[in-house]
Amino acid sequence: MILFIVEGSKTEPRVYETIKRLYFRDEEDIICIFGSNIYGLYNRLKKYNADFDDIGNVANIVDVIREMDPKNAEVLKNIKLSSDIDQVFLFFDYDFQHAYHVQEQHPECSLEEILKEDDTRLKELLDFFNEETDMGKLYINYPMIESLKYTKQLPDVDFHTYRTTLEECRGQFKKVAEEFSDYKAYKGILWDNAPDEIDEIRRNWELLKQQNVMKANYICTLSYSMPTSKEDVSQQQVFAHQINTYDKNKSIAILNSFPLFLYDYLK
């Protein structure tokens, strides 16, 4: 049994259905919508007295998800503990723009201070959710799920150069991604039960997987090539290099986590 926990209720379930059709048709799996951002996840876990230095004191992620939405409770009605599930994968956005929301509530804080605090919390989560057969494995979209379609015709030879800024993420990135993309409204990327499109979508996902993995390697090693080891492009490695290389200038490299997940999962 695989449990997929995703942030949003609009695009992420469509991504899930597409990769399930392409790669997981024979797997038994469940999808649950968290319905809040990555910092909402952090706060929920803290509410349950999670101690990120002691994995033995963690809240049961199944309980957290079940509480968020009655629909999740129904889906998980036969699941009592995280240990009842073989693998747990979580997909959330980096949510660069969250710093502006915090500053509106705390104008005495600078954006730099807020970004540093956000990154500290995200590092805790990545270190904590680092094993799918234990508490779960967390994957991060930079800056958000729309990074999946932020590409020209696949394969896009310039993909490794694409970045976005903190300011652009302030209510604009979704529009920018749609205007930039050669796959408007995810056509050619996400499957809508049209049998004649599945072969094209399968080819495009193989290319999405390749260019996102190569870009992750570029972020971590400055080599736009396939990594020599999956550890070279782990979620912790990508995050560390993102904040050390890009975040200092209030920019972030555009990268989607679903292709990276497939690279990790498919042996």
Contacts in CASP RR format, 6 or more apart in sequence:
PFRMAT RR
TARGET T0000
AUTHOR 0000-0000-0000
METHOD contacts of the structure
MODEL  1
MILFIVEGSKTEPRVYETIKRLYFRDEEDIICIFGSNIYGLYNRLKKYNA
DFDDIGNVANIVDVIREMDPKNAEVLKNIKLSSDIDQVFLFFDYDFQHAY
HVQEQHPECSLEEILKEDDTRLKELLDFFNEETDMGKLYINYPMIESLKY
TKQLPDVDFHTYRTTLEECRGQFKKVAEEFSDYKAYKGILWDNAPDEIDE
IRRNWELLKQQNVMKANYICTLSYSMPTSKEDVSQQQVFAHQINTYDKNK
SIAILNSFPLFLYDYLK
1 28 0 8 1.000
1 29 0 8 1.000
1 30 0 8 1.000
1 79 0 8 1.000
1 84 0 8 1.000
1 85 0 8 1.000
1 86 0 8 1.000
1 87 0 8 1.000
2 24 0 8 1.000
2 27 0 8 1.000
2 28 0 8 1.000
2 29 0 8 1.000
2 30 0 8 1.000
2 85 0 8 1.000
2 86 0 8 1.000
2 87 0 8 1.000
2 88 0 8 1.000
2 89 0 8 1.000
3 29 0 8 1.000
3 30 0 8 1.000
3 31 0 8 1.000
3 32 0 8 1.000
3 62 0 8 1.000
3 79 0 8 1.000
3 85 0 8 1.000
3 87 0 8 1.000
3 88 0 8 1.000
3 89 0 8 1.000
4 16 0 8 1.000
4 29 0 8 1.000
4 30 0 8 1.000
4 31 0 8 1.000
4 32 0 8 1.000
4 89 0 8 1.000
4 91 0 8 1.000
5 31 0 8 1.000
5 32 0 8 1.000
5 34 0 8 1.000
5 61 0 8 1.000
5 65 0 8 1.000
5 88 0 8 1.000
5 89 0 8 1.000
5 90 0 8 1.000
5 91 0 8 1.000
6 12 0 8 1.000
6 13 0 8 1.000
6 15 0 8 1.000
6 16 0 8 1.000
6 31 0 8 1.000
6 32 0 8 1.000
6 33 0 8 1.000
6 34 0 8 1.000
6 90 0 8 1.000
6 91 0 8 1.000
6 92 0 8 1.000
7 33 0 8 1.000
7 34 0 8 1.000
7 35 0 8 1.000
7 36 0 8 1.000
7 37 0 8 1.000
7 38 0 8 1.000
7 91 0 8 1.000
7 92 0 8 1.000
7 93 0 8 1.000
7 145 0 8 1.000
8 33 0 8 1.000
8 34 0 8 1.000
8 35 0 8 1.000
8 145 0 8 1.000
9 33 0 8 1.000
9 35 0 8 1.000
11 145 0 8 1.000
11 146 0 8 1.000
11 148 0 8 1.000
11 186 0 8 1.000
11 190 0 8 1.000
12 33 0 8 1.000
12 91 0 8 1.000
12 145 0 8 1.000
13 31 0 8 1.000
13 33 0 8 1.000
14 186 0 8 1.000
14 190 0 8 1.000
14 191 0 8 1.000
15 145 0 8 1.000
15 148 0 8 1.000
15 190 0 8 1.000
15 258 0 8 1.000
16 31 0 8 1.000
17 190 0 8 1.000
17 191 0 8 1.000
18 189 0 8 1.000
18 190 0 8 1.000
18 191 0 8 1.000
18 201 0 8 1.000
18 205 0 8 1.000
19 205 0 8 1.000
19 258 0 8 1.000
19 262 0 8 1.000
20 27 0 8 1.000
20 29 0 8 1.000
21 191 0 8 1.000
21 198 0 8 1.000
22 191 0 8 1.000
22 198 0 8 1.000
22 201 0 8 1.000
22 202 0 8 1.000
22 205 0 8 1.000
23 262 0 8 1.000
23 265 0 8 1.000
23 266 0 8 1.000
30 75 0 8 1.000
30 76 0 8 1.000
30 79 0 8 1.000
30 85 0 8 1.000
31 75 0 8 1.000
32 65 0 8 1.000
32 69 0 8 1.000
32 72 0 8 1.000
32 75 0 8 1.000
32 76 0 8 1.000
33 68 0 8 1.000
33 69 0 8 1.000
33 71 0 8 1.000
33 72 0 8 1.000
34 41 0 8 1.000
34 65 0 8 1.000
34 68 0 8 1.000
34 90 0 8 1.000
34 92 0 8 1.000
35 68 0 8 1.000
35 69 0 8 1.000
36 44 0 8 1.000
36 68 0 8 1.000
37 92 0 8 1.000
37 93 0 8 1.000
37 95 0 8 1.000
37 98 0 8 1.000
38 92 0 8 1.000
38 93 0 8 1.000
38 94 0 8 1.000
38 95 0 8 1.000
38 122 0 8 1.000
38 125 0 8 1.000
38 140 0 8 1.000
39 95 0 8 1.000
39 98 0 8 1.000
39 118 0 8 1.000
39 121 0 8 1.000
41 64 0 8 1.000
41 90 0 8 1.000
41 92 0 8 1.000
41 125 0 8 1.000
42 121 0 8 1.000
42 122 0 8 1.000
42 124 0 8 1.000
42 125 0 8 1.000
44 59 0 8 1.000
44 64 0 8 1.000
44 67 0 8 1.000
44 68 0 8 1.000
45 58 0 8 1.000
45 59 0 8 1.000
45 64 0 8 1.000
47 59 0 8 1.000
48 58 0 8 1.000
48 59 0 8 1.000
48 60 0 8 1.000
48 63 0 8 1.000
48 64 0 8 1.000
49 57 0 8 1.000
49 59 0 8 1.000
50 57 0 8 1.000
50 58 0 8 1.000
50 59 0 8 1.000
50 128 0 8 1.000
51 57 0 8 1.000
51 58 0 8 1.000
52 124 0 8 1.000
52 125 0 8 1.000
52 127 0 8 1.000
52 128 0 8 1.000
55 128 0 8 1.000
55 134 0 8 1.000
55 135 0 8 1.000
58 128 0 8 1.000
58 135 0 8 1.000
60 81 0 8 1.000
60 82 0 8 1.000
61 82 0 8 1.000
61 88 0 8 1.000
61 90 0 8 1.000
61 135 0 8 1.000
61 136 0 8 1.000
62 76 0 8 1.000
62 79 0 8 1.000
62 80 0 8 1.000
62 81 0 8 1.000
62 82 0 8 1.000
62 84 0 8 1.000
62 85 0 8 1.000
65 72 0 8 1.000
65 76 0 8 1.000
66 72 0 8 1.000
66 73 0 8 1.000
66 76 0 8 1.000
67 73 0 8 1.000
79 85 0 8 1.000
82 88 0 8 1.000
82 135 0 8 1.000
82 136 0 8 1.000
86 133 0 8 1.000
87 132 0 8 1.000
87 133 0 8 1.000
87 136 0 8 1.000
87 137 0 8 1.000
88 132 0 8 1.000
88 135 0 8 1.000
88 136 0 8 1.000
88 137 0 8 1.000
89 132 0 8 1.000
89 136 0 8 1.000
89 137 0 8 1.000
89 139 0 8 1.000
89 261 0 8 1.000
90 129 0 8 1.000
90 136 0 8 1.000
90 137 0 8 1.000
90 138 0 8 1.000
90 139 0 8 1.000
91 139 0 8 1.000
91 141 0 8 1.000
91 145 0 8 1.000
91 257 0 8 1.000
91 258 0 8 1.000
91 261 0 8 1.000
92 138 0 8 1.000
92 139 0 8 1.000
92 140 0 8 1.000
92 141 0 8 1.000
93 140 0 8 1.000
93 141 0 8 1.000
93 143 0 8 1.000
93 144 0 8 1.000
93 145 0 8 1.000
94 122 0 8 1.000
94 140 0 8 1.000
94 141 0 8 1.000
94 142 0 8 1.000
94 143 0 8 1.000
94 144 0 8 1.000
94 242 0 8 1.000
94 252 0 8 1.000
95 143 0 8 1.000
95 144 0 8 1.000
96 143 0 8 1.000
96 164 0 8 1.000
96 166 0 8 1.000
96 169 0 8 1.000
96 252 0 8 1.000
97 143 0 8 1.000
97 166 0 8 1.000
97 169 0 8 1.000
97 170 0 8 1.000
97 171 0 8 1.000
97 173 0 8 1.000
98 118 0 8 1.000
99 111 0 8 1.000
99 114 0 8 1.000
99 115 0 8 1.000
99 118 0 8 1.000
99 166 0 8 1.000
100 111 0 8 1.000
100 170 0 8 1.000
102 109 0 8 1.000
102 114 0 8 1.000
102 118 0 8 1.000
103 109 0 8 1.000
103 110 0 8 1.000
103 111 0 8 1.000
103 114 0 8 1.000
106 114 0 8 1.000
111 166 0 8 1.000
111 250 0 8 1.000
115 166 0 8 1.000
115 247 0 8 1.000
115 250 0 8 1.000
119 243 0 8 1.000
119 247 0 8 1.000
122 140 0 8 1.000
122 239 0 8 1.000
123 236 0 8 1.000
123 239 0 8 1.000
125 138 0 8 1.000
126 138 0 8 1.000
126 140 0 8 1.000
126 235 0 8 1.000
126 236 0 8 1.000
126 239 0 8 1.000
127 236 0 8 1.000
128 135 0 8 1.000
128 138 0 8 1.000
129 135 0 8 1.000
129 136 0 8 1.000
129 137 0 8 1.000
129 138 0 8 1.000
130 136 0 8 1.000
130 137 0 8 1.000
130 138 0 8 1.000
130 235 0 8 1.000
130 236 0 8 1.000
131 137 0 8 1.000
137 235 0 8 1.000
138 235 0 8 1.000
139 235 0 8 1.000
139 257 0 8 1.000
139 258 0 8 1.000
139 260 0 8 1.000
139 261 0 8 1.000
140 235 0 8 1.000
140 238 0 8 1.000
140 239 0 8 1.000
140 257 0 8 1.000
141 147 0 8 1.000
141 148 0 8 1.000
141 255 0 8 1.000
141 256 0 8 1.000
141 257 0 8 1.000
141 258 0 8 1.000
142 242 0 8 1.000
142 252 0 8 1.000
142 253 0 8 1.000
142 254 0 8 1.000
142 255 0 8 1.000
142 256 0 8 1.000
143 164 0 8 1.000
143 169 0 8 1.000
143 173 0 8 1.000
143 252 0 8 1.000
143 254 0 8 1.000
144 169 0 8 1.000
144 173 0 8 1.000
144 174 0 8 1.000
145 256 0 8 1.000
146 173 0 8 1.000
146 174 0 8 1.000
146 177 0 8 1.000
146 178 0 8 1.000
147 177 0 8 1.000
147 254 0 8 1.000
147 255 0 8 1.000
147 256 0 8 1.000
148 186 0 8 1.000
148 189 0 8 1.000
148 208 0 8 1.000
148 256 0 8 1.000
148 258 0 8 1.000
148 259 0 8 1.000
149 177 0 8 1.000
149 178 0 8 1.000
149 181 0 8 1.000
149 183 0 8 1.000
149 186 0 8 1.000
149 189 0 8 1.000
150 162 0 8 1.000
150 177 0 8 1.000
150 180 0 8 1.000
150 181 0 8 1.000
150 254 0 8 1.000
150 256 0 8 1.000
151 159 0 8 1.000
151 181 0 8 1.000
151 182 0 8 1.000
151 183 0 8 1.000
151 208 0 8 1.000
151 211 0 8 1.000
152 158 0 8 1.000
152 180 0 8 1.000
152 181 0 8 1.000
152 182 0 8 1.000
153 182 0 8 1.000
154 182 0 8 1.000
154 204 0 8 1.000
154 207 0 8 1.000
154 208 0 8 1.000
154 211 0 8 1.000
155 207 0 8 1.000
155 210 0 8 1.000
155 211 0 8 1.000
156 211 0 8 1.000
159 211 0 8 1.000
159 212 0 8 1.000
159 214 0 8 1.000
159 215 0 8 1.000
160 211 0 8 1.000
160 214 0 8 1.000
160 215 0 8 1.000
160 218 0 8 1.000
160 224 0 8 1.000
162 253 0 8 1.000
162 254 0 8 1.000
163 246 0 8 1.000
163 251 0 8 1.000
163 252 0 8 1.000
163 253 0 8 1.000
163 254 0 8 1.000
164 173 0 8 1.000
164 176 0 8 1.000
164 251 0 8 1.000
164 252 0 8 1.000
164 254 0 8 1.000
165 250 0 8 1.000
165 251 0 8 1.000
165 252 0 8 1.000
166 250 0 8 1.000
166 251 0 8 1.000
166 252 0 8 1.000
167 250 0 8 1.000
168 176 0 8 1.000
169 252 0 8 1.000
178 184 0 8 1.000
178 185 0 8 1.000
183 189 0 8 1.000
183 204 0 8 1.000
188 197 0 8 1.000
188 200 0 8 1.000
188 201 0 8 1.000
188 204 0 8 1.000
189 201 0 8 1.000
189 204 0 8 1.000
189 205 0 8 1.000
189 208 0 8 1.000
190 201 0 8 1.000
191 197 0 8 1.000
191 198 0 8 1.000
191 201 0 8 1.000
205 259 0 8 1.000
205 262 0 8 1.000
208 256 0 8 1.000
208 259 0 8 1.000
209 259 0 8 1.000
209 262 0 8 1.000
209 263 0 8 1.000
210 226 0 8 1.000
210 259 0 8 1.000
211 259 0 8 1.000
212 255 0 8 1.000
212 256 0 8 1.000
212 259 0 8 1.000
212 260 0 8 1.000
212 263 0 8 1.000
213 226 0 8 1.000
213 227 0 8 1.000
213 233 0 8 1.000
213 259 0 8 1.000
213 260 0 8 1.000
213 263 0 8 1.000
214 224 0 8 1.000
214 225 0 8 1.000
214 226 0 8 1.000
215 224 0 8 1.000
215 253 0 8 1.000
215 255 0 8 1.000
216 227 0 8 1.000
216 233 0 8 1.000
216 238 0 8 1.000
216 255 0 8 1.000
216 260 0 8 1.000
217 223 0 8 1.000
217 224 0 8 1.000
217 225 0 8 1.000
217 226 0 8 1.000
217 227 0 8 1.000
217 232 0 8 1.000
217 233 0 8 1.000
218 224 0 8 1.000
218 225 0 8 1.000
219 238 0 8 1.000
219 241 0 8 1.000
219 242 0 8 1.000
219 245 0 8 1.000
219 253 0 8 1.000
219 255 0 8 1.000
220 227 0 8 1.000
220 232 0 8 1.000
220 233 0 8 1.000
220 237 0 8 1.000
220 238 0 8 1.000
220 241 0 8 1.000
221 227 0 8 1.000
221 232 0 8 1.000
227 233 0 8 1.000
230 263 0 8 1.000
230 264 0 8 1.000
231 237 0 8 1.000
233 260 0 8 1.000
233 263 0 8 1.000
235 257 0 8 1.000
235 260 0 8 1.000
238 255 0 8 1.000
238 260 0 8 1.000
242 252 0 8 1.000
242 253 0 8 1.000
242 255 0 8 1.000
245 253 0 8 1.000
246 252 0 8 1.000
246 253 0 8 1.000
END
